[in-house]
């Protein structure tokens, strides 16, 4: 009850008045039943701009630190994430990945929408980075379709480290559902998980039109901190060769 009050009475009027986001492809989202919404992650603003534009509730997995902060700021952040329906997940320790997988599968098993950022963290430079295979494992184990989503303009509005967002045009694009039933029973094959993840990232890349980097965002950020380490070079696209670019553009 609190979720719908918070969303419909507080967030939607405020965000539509301030950001005036334009949304494309809402018809790709199922009216009922489980589905995974996999999107790029450019800004803290992504957490609320995309969910409030969708009628159905989207459950996101949020790191435990968002819910355990101290002081007024910590309590406000915790209240915000509870308000948007986020689920706390402990990402520390060896069992963190399995805990996130089990929590996500629980959401999908209940017929809900699960939101996930395959990159695993926000992009520090606005580029799209290599996806982690957790999204593929959830898709194959649950049988749920994957809806690619692209946030456009949120990096310019609120890049990492910026407290207050700027008013810039925001677009949200949802793509056609991706069906991976052809891989049923193969969720334990690492090569299959990598191929499925790359297909999801490719769909996000086509929607977002970002520059793609074939490296994990955490590794690229670490490289920037290391003296003399160059940033990863852009690639043709997730799971693509340079020669594929011309063909994909012509498709």
Secondary structure, 3 states (H helix, E strand, C coil): CHHHHHHHHHHHHHHHHHCCCEEECHHHCCCCCCEEEEECCCCCCHHHHHHHCCCCCEEEEEEHHHHCCCHHHHHHHHHHHHHCCCEEECCCCCCHHHHHHHHHHHHHHCCCEEEECCCCCCCCCCCEECCCCHHHHHHHHHCCEEEEEEEECHHHHCCCCCCCCCCCCCEEEEEEEECCHHHCCCCCCHHHHHHHHHHHHHHHHHHHCCCEECCCHHHHHHHHHCCCCCCCCEECCCCCCCCHHHHHHHC
